[in-house]
């Protein structure tokens, strides 16, 4: 049996993060390719919002099962099942001959890519000690952000060469290549991914969710996810359209402003992970670290509506990058909180329930956004909600979880 050393742990986790790039790219890629797909199928803003809603709902309900699946299958088998199925679903877009075929492919993709989040959190909890997990989350999210950073540059090229179908097939093929590399490095490894810390009191009666749903810590986490992820999916799906409608940018001209946003996403995750790890090493309590990072992240997002008052385009692009950075700092702290208070054997399920609620928030915002834009109200009411969503999420989490502490760890500091 192969020993998992620090170098191998990082190699496996980074390869999982790379696979996650090709998973995550299939959502924003639709926004980039919206004009091409709308031309083929005659979609309106409301139609596009409904397509995004369907994808979010498929992912949301799949999360109710994928967390349980990851906890039962473990890291190794979950990696094989997850990457294989979401890659096949991405490739299915290549055979879409009608709008309904696209809808079916999006449902399949939304459902299968739901393995990624609980698998990432469980893998981090398995491979890294508690004080290093925030850094791992930051590195993983930064890789995803940097990978997504390249989308606005090469997706239009792929679409020009192979059509929008070919651009979507690319993500599936790349996913299989990454899986092959991960399996090569993971050969001979037995993952300790089911160990239970008996001092954590999420009791288990054998049901996948019963005891977890009865614990207020679960609801502190998942409602915070719903509020904050609504803004994340608003920006992810509609930022290209905001640039088109406000500044008249073409698909090719979107490359740099979208790259700035994705650069902010990756940088925010990496910085938040590094800062969290350093503060923990200096003796700060998990409660103080998580909530400080969340508060700073929420305050970064707060000025978002001011972009509607700016005449110059570049300050708007920078602000959107900061918003993406703020989200990642907030989201990383929520996921870190899960590994702080939830036993390893249940991390997948609590993570998935949080992701379910986050996607429900995302699904709702897609319908609202499509309706608001179709009614001619513009982005003002949407950005006003986004500005306060993270402060609302932090307030809720602190109300239900006034102290984040690990077993036998320090209380509020």
C-alpha positions as CSV (number, residue, x, y, z in Angstrom):
1,X,0.0,0.0,0.0
2,X,1.4,3.4,-1.0
3,X,1.9,6.0,1.7
4,X,0.2,9.4,1.2
5,X,2.9,12.0,1.8
6,X,2.5,15.8,1.6
7,X,3.6,16.0,-2.0
8,X,1.3,13.3,-3.1
9,X,-1.6,14.8,-1.2
10,X,-1.1,18.1,-3.0
11,X,-0.7,16.3,-6.4
12,X,-4.0,14.5,-6.0
13,X,-5.9,17.5,-4.7
14,X,-4.5,19.7,-7.5
15,X,-5.6,17.2,-10.2
16,X,-9.0,17.1,-8.6
17,X,-9.1,20.9,-8.8
18,X,-8.1,20.7,-12.5
19,X,-10.9,18.3,-13.2
20,X,-13.1,20.8,-11.4
21,X,-12.1,23.4,-13.9
22,X,-13.6,21.4,-16.7
23,X,-16.7,20.7,-14.5
24,X,-17.2,24.4,-13.6
25,X,-16.5,25.8,-17.1
26,X,-19.7,24.3,-18.5
27,X,-21.9,26.9,-16.7
28,X,-20.2,30.2,-17.6
29,X,-19.4,28.8,-21.1
30,X,-23.1,29.0,-21.9
31,X,-23.1,32.7,-21.0
32,X,-20.2,33.3,-23.3
33,X,-21.8,31.3,-26.1
34,X,-25.3,32.8,-25.5
35,X,-25.5,34.8,-28.8
36,X,-24.6,31.7,-30.9
37,X,-27.0,29.5,-29.1
38,X,-29.8,32.1,-29.1
39,X,-29.3,32.5,-32.9
40,X,-29.8,28.8,-33.4
41,X,-32.8,28.4,-31.1
42,X,-34.3,31.9,-30.9
43,X,-34.0,32.3,-27.2
44,X,-34.9,35.5,-25.3
45,X,-33.5,36.7,-21.9
46,X,-36.4,34.9,-20.2
47,X,-35.7,31.7,-22.1
48,X,-32.0,31.9,-21.1
49,X,-33.0,32.5,-17.5
50,X,-35.2,29.4,-17.6
51,X,-32.4,27.3,-19.1
52,X,-30.1,28.5,-16.3
53,X,-32.9,27.8,-13.8
54,X,-33.3,24.2,-15.1
55,X,-29.6,23.6,-14.8
56,X,-29.5,24.9,-11.2
57,X,-32.5,22.9,-10.2
58,X,-31.0,19.7,-11.6
59,X,-27.8,20.3,-9.7
60,X,-29.7,21.3,-6.5
61,X,-31.7,18.1,-6.3
62,X,-28.7,16.0,-7.3
63,X,-26.8,17.4,-4.3
64,X,-29.3,15.8,-2.0
65,X,-27.9,12.4,-3.1
66,X,-24.3,13.1,-4.2
67,X,-23.2,13.9,-0.7
68,X,-24.5,10.6,0.6
69,X,-23.0,8.9,-2.5
70,X,-19.5,10.4,-1.8
71,X,-19.7,9.5,1.9
72,X,-20.6,5.9,0.9
73,X,-18.2,5.5,-2.1
74,X,-15.3,7.3,-0.6
75,X,-12.8,9.4,-2.5
76,X,-11.4,6.9,-5.0
77,X,-14.7,5.6,-6.4
78,X,-16.4,9.0,-6.2
79,X,-13.7,10.5,-8.4
80,X,-14.2,7.9,-11.1
81,X,-18.0,8.1,-11.0
82,X,-18.1,11.9,-10.8
83,X,-15.6,12.9,-13.5
84,X,-16.8,10.2,-15.9
85,X,-20.5,11.1,-15.7
86,X,-20.1,14.9,-15.8
87,X,-17.7,14.6,-18.7
88,X,-20.1,12.4,-20.7
89,X,-22.9,14.9,-19.9
90,X,-20.8,17.8,-21.2
91,X,-20.0,15.9,-24.4
92,X,-23.7,15.2,-24.9
93,X,-24.2,18.8,-25.9
94,X,-22.4,18.1,-29.1
95,X,-25.3,16.0,-30.4
96,X,-28.0,18.6,-29.5
97,X,-30.2,19.1,-32.5
98,X,-32.9,21.0,-30.8
99,X,-33.6,23.2,-27.8
100,X,-35.0,20.3,-25.9
101,X,-31.8,18.3,-26.5
102,X,-29.9,21.2,-25.0
103,X,-32.2,21.2,-22.0
104,X,-31.8,17.4,-21.5
105,X,-28.0,17.8,-21.7
106,X,-28.1,20.6,-19.2
107,X,-30.2,18.6,-16.8
108,X,-27.7,15.7,-17.1
109,X,-24.8,18.1,-16.6
110,X,-26.3,19.8,-13.6
111,X,-27.1,16.5,-11.9
112,X,-23.7,14.9,-12.5
113,X,-21.5,17.8,-11.8
114,X,-23.0,17.9,-8.3
115,X,-20.5,15.3,-7.2
116,X,-17.6,17.9,-7.5
117,X,-18.4,20.0,-4.4
118,X,-18.8,17.2,-1.8
119,X,-15.9,15.3,-3.3
120,X,-13.6,18.3,-3.1
121,X,-14.5,19.0,0.6
122,X,-14.2,15.3,1.6
123,X,-10.9,14.9,-0.3
124,X,-9.5,18.0,1.6
125,X,-10.7,16.6,4.9
126,X,-9.1,13.2,4.1
127,X,-5.7,14.5,2.8
128,X,-5.0,17.5,5.0
129,X,-4.9,18.3,8.7
130,X,-7.5,20.8,9.9
131,X,-5.2,23.9,9.9
132,X,-4.2,23.3,6.3
133,X,-7.6,22.8,4.8
134,X,-8.3,26.5,4.3
135,X,-5.2,26.7,2.2
136,X,-6.1,23.6,0.3
137,X,-9.6,25.1,-0.5
138,X,-7.9,28.3,-1.5
139,X,-5.5,26.6,-3.9
140,X,-8.2,24.5,-5.4
141,X,-10.5,27.4,-5.9
142,X,-7.6,29.5,-7.3
143,X,-6.9,26.8,-9.8
144,X,-10.5,26.7,-10.9
145,X,-10.5,30.5,-11.2
146,X,-7.3,30.6,-13.2
147,X,-8.6,27.9,-15.4
148,X,-11.8,29.7,-15.9
149,X,-9.8,32.8,-16.6
150,X,-8.8,31.4,-19.9
151,X,-12.3,30.7,-21.0
152,X,-13.1,34.1,-22.6
153,X,-10.0,33.8,-24.7
154,X,-10.1,30.3,-26.1
155,X,-13.8,29.5,-26.1
156,X,-14.6,32.0,-28.9
157,X,-11.7,30.5,-30.9
158,X,-13.1,26.9,-30.3
159,X,-16.6,28.1,-31.2
160,X,-15.3,29.8,-34.4
161,X,-13.5,26.6,-35.4
162,X,-15.9,23.9,-34.3
163,X,-19.2,25.7,-33.3
164,X,-20.6,26.0,-29.9
165,X,-21.2,22.3,-29.7
166,X,-17.5,21.6,-30.2
167,X,-16.6,24.1,-27.5
168,X,-18.8,22.2,-25.0
169,X,-17.4,18.8,-26.1
170,X,-13.9,20.0,-25.3
171,X,-14.7,20.2,-21.6
172,X,-15.8,16.5,-21.5
173,X,-12.7,15.2,-23.3
174,X,-10.4,17.2,-21.0
175,X,-12.2,15.8,-18.0
176,X,-11.4,12.3,-19.0
177,X,-7.7,13.1,-19.5
178,X,-7.5,14.6,-16.1
179,X,-9.2,11.6,-14.5
180,X,-6.6,9.3,-16.1
181,X,-3.8,11.3,-14.6
182,X,-5.4,11.3,-11.1
183,X,-5.9,7.5,-11.3
184,X,-2.2,7.1,-12.2
185,X,-1.0,9.0,-9.1
186,X,-3.6,7.4,-6.8
187,X,-2.8,3.8,-7.7
188,X,-2.1,1.7,-4.7
189,X,-3.6,4.2,-2.2
190,X,-6.1,3.4,0.5
191,X,-7.9,6.6,1.5
192,X,-8.8,7.1,5.2
193,X,-12.0,8.8,4.2
194,X,-14.5,7.4,6.6
195,X,-12.9,8.0,10.0
196,X,-15.4,9.3,12.6
197,X,-14.4,11.7,15.3
198,X,-16.6,10.5,18.1
199,X,-16.3,13.8,20.0
200,X,-18.5,15.6,17.4
201,X,-22.1,15.2,18.3
202,X,-23.8,14.9,14.9
203,X,-25.4,11.6,16.0
204,X,-26.2,9.0,13.3
205,X,-29.2,6.7,13.3
206,X,-28.3,5.2,9.9
207,X,-30.4,7.7,7.9
208,X,-28.6,9.8,5.3
209,X,-30.0,13.2,6.5
210,X,-32.2,12.8,9.6
211,X,-29.8,13.7,12.4
212,X,-28.0,16.3,10.3
213,X,-31.3,18.2,9.5
214,X,-32.1,18.4,13.2
215,X,-28.9,20.3,14.0
216,X,-28.9,24.1,14.0
217,X,-25.3,24.1,12.7
218,X,-26.5,22.6,9.5
219,X,-29.1,25.3,9.0
220,X,-26.6,28.0,9.9
221,X,-24.4,26.8,7.1
222,X,-26.9,26.0,4.4
223,X,-29.0,29.2,4.6
224,X,-25.8,31.2,4.5
225,X,-24.9,29.3,1.3
226,X,-28.3,30.0,-0.2
227,X,-28.0,33.8,0.3
228,X,-24.4,34.1,-0.8
229,X,-24.5,31.7,-3.8
230,X,-27.5,33.5,-5.2
231,X,-25.1,36.4,-6.0
232,X,-22.4,34.1,-7.2
233,X,-24.7,32.5,-9.8
234,X,-26.2,35.9,-10.7
235,X,-22.7,37.2,-11.7
236,X,-21.6,33.9,-13.3
237,X,-24.6,33.6,-15.6
238,X,-25.4,37.2,-16.3
239,X,-22.1,39.2,-16.3
240,X,-21.4,38.7,-20.0
241,X,-24.9,39.9,-20.7
242,X,-24.4,42.9,-18.5
243,X,-21.4,43.9,-20.4
244,X,-23.2,43.4,-23.7
245,X,-26.2,45.4,-22.8
246,X,-24.4,48.2,-20.9
247,X,-21.3,48.6,-23.1
248,X,-22.2,46.9,-26.4
249,X,-19.3,44.4,-26.2
250,X,-19.1,41.5,-28.7
251,X,-18.2,38.0,-27.6
252,X,-14.6,38.5,-28.6
253,X,-14.4,41.8,-26.7
254,X,-15.7,40.1,-23.5
255,X,-12.4,38.3,-23.1
256,X,-10.5,40.8,-21.0
257,X,-13.3,42.0,-18.7
258,X,-14.3,38.4,-18.0
259,X,-10.7,37.4,-17.4
260,X,-10.4,40.2,-14.8
261,X,-13.5,38.8,-13.0
262,X,-12.2,35.2,-13.0
263,X,-8.7,36.4,-11.9
264,X,-10.4,38.1,-9.0
265,X,-12.2,34.8,-8.2
266,X,-9.0,32.8,-8.2
267,X,-6.9,35.4,-6.3
268,X,-9.6,35.9,-3.7
269,X,-9.7,32.2,-2.9
270,X,-6.0,31.9,-2.7
271,X,-5.5,35.0,-0.6
272,X,-8.4,34.0,1.8
273,X,-7.0,30.5,2.2
274,X,-3.5,31.7,2.9
275,X,-4.6,34.4,5.4
276,X,-6.9,31.9,7.2
277,X,-4.1,29.4,7.5
278,X,-1.6,32.0,8.8
279,X,-4.1,33.3,11.4
280,X,-4.8,29.8,12.7
281,X,-1.1,29.2,13.0
282,X,-0.8,32.4,15.0
283,X,-3.3,31.1,17.5
284,X,-6.6,32.7,16.3
285,X,-9.6,30.5,17.0
286,X,-11.5,29.0,14.1
287,X,-14.5,31.2,15.1
288,X,-12.5,34.4,14.9
289,X,-10.8,33.4,11.6
290,X,-13.8,32.3,9.7
291,X,-16.1,35.2,10.7
292,X,-13.4,37.8,10.2
293,X,-12.7,36.6,6.6
294,X,-16.5,36.4,6.0
295,X,-17.0,40.0,7.2
296,X,-14.2,41.4,5.1
297,X,-15.4,39.5,2.1
298,X,-19.0,40.8,2.6
299,X,-17.8,44.4,2.9
300,X,-15.8,44.0,-0.4
301,X,-19.1,43.2,-2.2
302,X,-21.1,45.9,-0.6
303,X,-20.3,48.7,-3.1
304,X,-21.4,46.7,-6.1
305,X,-24.4,48.9,-7.1
306,X,-22.0,51.8,-7.6
307,X,-20.9,50.2,-10.9
308,X,-24.2,51.4,-12.3
309,X,-23.1,55.0,-11.7
310,X,-19.7,54.8,-13.4
311,X,-19.2,56.0,-17.0
312,X,-15.8,54.4,-17.5
313,X,-15.7,50.7,-18.3
314,X,-12.5,49.6,-16.7
315,X,-13.3,50.5,-13.1
316,X,-16.5,48.4,-13.5
317,X,-14.4,45.4,-14.6
318,X,-12.1,45.8,-11.6
319,X,-15.1,46.1,-9.3
320,X,-16.5,42.9,-10.7
321,X,-13.2,41.2,-10.1
322,X,-13.4,42.3,-6.4
323,X,-16.9,41.0,-6.1
324,X,-15.8,37.6,-7.3
325,X,-12.9,37.7,-4.9
326,X,-15.2,38.6,-2.1
327,X,-17.5,35.7,-2.9
328,X,-14.6,33.2,-2.9
329,X,-13.3,34.4,0.5
330,X,-16.8,34.1,1.9
331,X,-17.5,30.7,0.3
332,X,-14.1,29.3,1.4
333,X,-14.8,30.2,5.0
334,X,-18.2,28.4,4.9
335,X,-16.6,25.2,3.5
336,X,-13.9,25.5,6.1
337,X,-16.5,25.8,8.8
338,X,-18.1,22.6,7.6
339,X,-14.7,20.7,8.2
340,X,-14.4,22.5,11.6
341,X,-17.8,21.3,13.0
342,X,-18.8,18.2,11.0
343,X,-17.4,14.7,11.4
344,X,-15.4,13.4,8.4
345,X,-17.9,10.6,7.7
346,X,-20.7,13.2,7.2
347,X,-18.8,16.0,5.5
348,X,-20.1,14.9,2.1
349,X,-23.7,15.1,3.2
350,X,-23.6,18.4,5.0
351,X,-21.6,19.9,2.1
352,X,-24.1,18.6,-0.4
353,X,-27.1,19.9,1.5
354,X,-25.3,23.3,1.6
355,X,-24.7,23.1,-2.1
356,X,-28.3,22.1,-2.7
357,X,-29.5,25.2,-0.9
358,X,-26.9,27.3,-2.7
359,X,-28.2,26.1,-6.0
360,X,-31.8,26.7,-5.0
361,X,-30.8,30.3,-4.3
362,X,-29.0,30.3,-7.7
363,X,-32.0,28.8,-9.4
364,X,-34.4,31.4,-8.0
365,X,-32.1,34.3,-8.9
366,X,-32.0,33.0,-12.5
367,X,-35.8,33.2,-12.8
368,X,-35.9,36.6,-11.1
369,X,-33.2,38.0,-13.3
370,X,-34.8,36.8,-16.5
371,X,-38.1,38.4,-15.5
372,X,-36.5,41.6,-14.3
373,X,-34.6,42.2,-17.5
374,X,-37.5,41.2,-19.7
375,X,-39.6,43.8,-17.8
376,X,-37.0,46.4,-18.6
377,X,-36.0,47.1,-15.0
378,X,-32.3,46.6,-15.7
379,X,-29.7,45.4,-13.3
380,X,-30.3,47.9,-10.4
381,X,-32.6,45.8,-8.2
382,X,-30.4,42.7,-8.8
383,X,-27.2,44.5,-7.8
384,X,-28.8,46.0,-4.7
385,X,-29.7,42.5,-3.5
386,X,-26.3,41.2,-4.3
387,X,-24.6,44.0,-2.3
388,X,-26.3,43.0,1.0
389,X,-26.6,39.2,0.5
390,X,-23.3,38.4,2.1
391,X,-23.9,40.5,5.2
392,X,-27.3,38.8,5.5
393,X,-25.7,35.4,5.2
394,X,-23.1,36.3,7.9
395,X,-25.7,37.6,10.2
396,X,-27.7,34.5,9.9
397,X,-24.7,32.2,10.4
398,X,-23.6,34.1,13.5
399,X,-27.2,34.0,14.9
400,X,-27.4,30.2,14.7
401,X,-23.7,29.5,15.2
402,X,-22.3,32.1,17.6
403,X,-19.2,29.9,18.2
404,X,-17.4,27.9,15.6
405,X,-15.2,25.4,17.5
406,X,-13.5,22.1,16.8
407,X,-13.7,19.2,19.2
408,X,-11.7,20.1,22.3
409,X,-10.7,23.3,20.6
410,X,-10.9,26.9,21.7
411,X,-14.2,28.7,21.9
412,X,-14.8,32.3,20.8
413,X,-11.6,34.4,20.9
